[in-house]
Amino acid sequence: MMSVSDILQLVALCAVIFFPLGYAARHSVRRLTALVRPIFFKPRYLKPVGTIHRRTDVKADQQHD
């Protein structure tokens, strides 16, 4: 069975290893997700950004104003 001091040493060792690795990989992971996102998560049902145009033949009903 592991003692409490062994568990704390493992936690400290993992923190010493993985925090700097995560900080160093932050830039490359951001670039990788920007490349992968359009491939796997395509916005299929979204309309492109732009102005909303109302049809010219649609008029407000004067009776209900």
C-alpha positions in Angstrom: 0.0 0.0 0.0 1.2 3.5 -0.8 1.7 6.0 1.9 0.5 9.6 1.8 4.0 10.9 1.2 4.4 8.6 -1.8 1.1 9.9 -3.3 2.1 13.6 -2.7 5.5 12.9 -4.3 3.7 11.5 -7.4 1.4 14.5 -7.6 4.3 16.9 -7.3 6.3 15.0 -10.0 3.3 15.0 -12.4 2.8 18.7 -11.7 6.5 19.4 -12.4 6.4 17.5 -15.7 3.0 18.3 -17.1 2.5 22.0 -16.3 5.5 23.1 -18.3 4.7 20.7 -21.1 1.1 22.0 -21.3 2.3 25.6 -21.2 4.8 24.9 -24.0 2.3 23.0 -26.1 -0.3 25.8 -25.8 0.7 27.6 -29.0 0.9 24.5 -31.2 -2.4 23.0 -29.9 -4.2 26.2 -30.7 -2.9 26.1 -34.3 -3.7 22.4 -34.6 -7.3 22.9 -33.4 -7.7 25.8 -35.9 -6.7 23.4 -38.7 -8.8 20.5 -37.5 -12.0 22.4 -36.6 -13.1 23.2 -40.2 -12.6 19.6 -41.3 -14.6 17.8 -38.6 -17.0 20.5 -37.4 -18.3 22.1 -40.6 -21.1 24.7 -40.0 -23.6 23.0 -42.3 -26.7 24.7 -41.1 -25.5 28.2 -40.6 -26.0 31.0 -43.1 -23.0 33.1 -44.0 -22.6 36.3 -42.1 -24.0 39.3 -43.9 -26.9 41.8 -43.9 -30.5 40.6 -43.7 -32.5 41.6 -46.7 -36.2 41.8 -46.6 -38.2 41.0 -49.8 -39.5 44.1 -51.4 -43.0 42.7 -52.1 -43.6 42.2 -48.4 -45.5 45.2 -46.9 -46.8 45.8 -43.5 -50.5 45.4 -43.1 -52.0 48.8 -42.3 -55.0 47.3 -40.5 -52.9 45.8 -37.8 -50.6 48.8 -37.1 
